[in-house]
């Protein structure tokens, strides 16, 4: 029993002398730390390693009217390598294969041995954030991520991929300046700049916890304090990517051909004022670029294109009628000793002509004399020049258009007799022909657009909608600046004049006319950098322009083309800018079937077999669908995939057309795409001549197909 | 018969100890799940479920081992003891020289072909405790003698602890302490016990010195740094401060399961500082409960000692339970900044394959003894 008791005493000593007291001490310490000193430790822990980190929002897109992306953010990755993250063993084991992969795919100009030495050098060095490659795509990142060693990830493999995004303009140059940009340390430009708030969204905030201070690895904390970034909205523009392409292309060819300083072309929708295209090209050392938005920002002397405003003022004041006679003095006169000459080749032969003729041939003398005669006098009761200026203001020619993008130039119209504006006797006649004033191409186009629109002036605009995730959140309606800038009669007269510029043989734009549609407009050839010296005027170049609208019957688009200081191939508006207008109009006309007049507007003729689409070939099911939709009587259900239509007197019959596997099939009647598909599936090589449908094939149907060349004649 | 009554009938032995195991196992799964957030974030892209499942399987496997171990008659362990002890020596030697480096410490060996790592000290610990229990019980008649009793008992203890110490000093000290406690309960003379404690301190000092010359094998630099932190910094080093912040965050009732913040800052929240995470998520009261569970385990062990008809059973129960409780208390003491940072795990709770498995076997052996006692007293 003694032994037993000794053991028990000792066990109880352990229990009550060691285990129980230690338990109590541990509990006591827990309470001290967690509760008594709790406040202090909690404070130390609170702001230690938690941090609000900004989470960048996705920037919205800029879209063309049809939804094409004009500007979008493309994510890319910058790849880095931490040479000290891998263990010695992993590093050694994978060094050779990694060097091989890097030399082959990533590091340009490195041999495998060189890459190996480079990696070893990095491992010996101190940098833990070595650039491998910048701006790689997601696909490329995924590929590189799978390299030996890298595939172990960030901590074991040392592979670091940092995401960033880049603004891309999928259409490149197209409307580049109008789309614009937002960059650090630069003035924001264009729509990107103007809609920065809308596109940019709201950056979010995320409570992040530092998981590993050494590696700067942060983990988001699931927390109610998270502020989700709000992605930017999409800005839908009015720009029609087809028209923009047409305009940019035509302008580029012209500025190139004429070696101009800059050129600008704008297409506007007459009814709404929506800008469908806006192209600006300036000469740089590296070719032609959208370096400046000349259409919006370049207020320049318009020259003859302004005569439409002048004549409109005269007509509106009832001063002249189109058939009144005026003397143009063979195209040369003087105002207060200052010589004014016509540029028209007809002028020297002409003296007394009608007002409409003066406009057609763009007679400076004729227009200026009329203005001088009717607005030149200043009496105690009537201030003629002030009336003229007021007319121009009535046409809103002194106001900026208020287009959405920044940097719009203000028009400059002198005040009558203002000494600040250096008003002189010659000011009025020269203003009449578009000098001593400044106006931007867009502002002038807005004026012409209102002529095309029957006198209603629309505010030009570029942005039609704001969208979020494809849902419209805000719509911008077209805005009317002035419901009627002049009386209907006056507008009709001016329209008539603008048409005659193109339609009449002596008109300055006569050679530009088109047989397929009619357009109206006015040429302009303004002198630039001129100076009046002792030996007459010195001219530092010309600015060719054309502004007009089409089709005249029901104007849909108006367009202005301005080409500054062409150095080659002529300088007249009709030679330099006019062809660009014509090219733009032609292409729009071709690409927009809605502009075409229906050939036959009469009642639909009774359907007879002759008009039926006989001998067409196509998918049997497709033909059936089409015929049913068009409500054309038809019957027959061929067992083959293809069917041929045969006309009957009152209906169509679908017949089978089989395509045997190893034989050359009969492809006559098929479209090229179907024919090529069918023939190449049988191993034949197809050559093509002509266009349309297959009318003849060089190898007879039923010949064994052995990979021959077959020639198709299309008609 | 319902499932639970069948299970109850199946599990023989001290029901309280069974309950303790069950509660600890549940704690283990819960806390490991929430404390592995950063581990999963780093290695498995946030896939904590994978770690949870792995840990759950280990715990379940451990409980099965407990069941098997408690079925085995405890006297069999006495017979196996010498073989187990001798096997552990080459294993430990191999570990010291060729073991796998994990967290800068060479404590593991890789089992060939299977690919799992195995902490040899866990095995050696179990083997040594069984062996010492056997020696003490067989030498009860002349236990106070130095040459015939004390020396034969202490020599294997010194050898095994000496082999464990280079890589894992704290485990060695713990094992040494457990053996000393067994000898104390086993009626070894008090003066020898005191001598042993002095010897331990001398050996520790020598190891530190040796480490200066052979840093490859002895991690004395780490120990010195940890000791210095403990002595010189009243608030504790970085890790201890983070643990304190964790407990302070928890307060009396905790932040709630899975809401730990500090798991992100504690280097091994799923093992060394798991107590701090427990308090952070479940509060001080659960901390008390955990400590009480271990104390209760030892209390039940003392009950078994009083009832045990055979000395071997008593010694075995005391050795295994004191080893578990000491380890648990040291682990908790690290978190509450009572001792320097050691790196011992919280038995049954911390993540770590072999640690849990051997702890479960230890429980199984204790239960085997209690089962025998029950059957005798019935």
Interface residues (C-beta under 8 A of the other chain):
Chain A: X3 X6 X7 X8 X10 X11 X12 X13 X14 X15 X18 X19 X20 X22 X23 X25 X26 X27 X29 X30 X31 X33 X34 X35 X37 X38 X39 X40 X41 X42 X44 X45 X48 X49 X50 X155 X209 X210 X211 X212 X217 X219 X221
Chain B: X37 X38 X41 X42 X43 X140 X181 X184 X185 X186 X187 X241 X242 X244 X245 X246 X247 X248 X249 X250 X251 X252 X261 X262 X264 X265 X279 X284 X287 X288 X291 X292 X294 X295 X298 X299 X302 X305 X306 X311 X314 X318 X322 X325 X329 X332 X333 X336 X337 X338
